[in-house]
């Protein structure tokens, strides 16, 4: 499943589909940011 910037997919680790950068969300109400490394907006969940 693909998650996009601005969504609140829940706690976990998300990998940028463009560069592989990992973003960690620690709360269920946190929004995915644009990738800090490449500014891409799509992620897959790692765990």
C-alpha positions as CSV (number, residue, x, y, z in Angstrom):
1,X,0.0,0.0,0.0
2,X,1.2,3.5,-0.8
3,X,0.9,6.3,1.8
4,X,1.1,10.0,0.8
5,X,2.3,13.2,2.5
6,X,-0.3,14.6,4.7
7,X,-1.9,11.3,5.6
8,X,-2.1,9.9,9.1
9,X,-1.4,6.2,8.6
10,X,-0.5,5.4,12.2
11,X,2.6,4.6,14.2
12,X,5.4,2.9,12.4
13,X,8.3,3.3,10.0
14,X,7.7,4.4,6.4
15,X,10.1,4.2,3.5
16,X,10.2,6.8,0.7
17,X,9.5,5.1,-2.6
18,X,11.9,7.4,-4.4
19,X,15.1,7.5,-2.3
20,X,14.5,4.9,0.6
21,X,14.7,7.5,3.4
22,X,13.0,6.2,6.6
23,X,10.5,8.3,8.5
24,X,9.3,7.2,11.9
25,X,5.9,8.2,13.2
26,X,5.4,7.8,17.0
27,X,1.8,8.8,17.3
28,X,-1.4,7.7,15.5
29,X,-2.3,11.4,14.8
30,X,1.1,12.3,13.2
31,X,1.0,13.2,9.5
32,X,3.6,12.0,7.0
33,X,5.8,14.8,5.9
34,X,7.3,15.3,2.5
35,X,10.5,13.2,2.5
36,X,13.2,15.2,4.3
37,X,15.9,13.8,1.9
38,X,14.3,14.3,-1.6
39,X,10.9,16.0,-1.0
40,X,9.0,13.0,-2.6
41,X,5.5,12.4,-1.3
42,X,4.9,8.6,-1.4
43,X,5.9,6.0,1.2
44,X,5.4,2.3,1.9
45,X,5.2,0.9,5.5
46,X,8.2,-1.0,6.8
47,X,6.7,-2.4,10.0
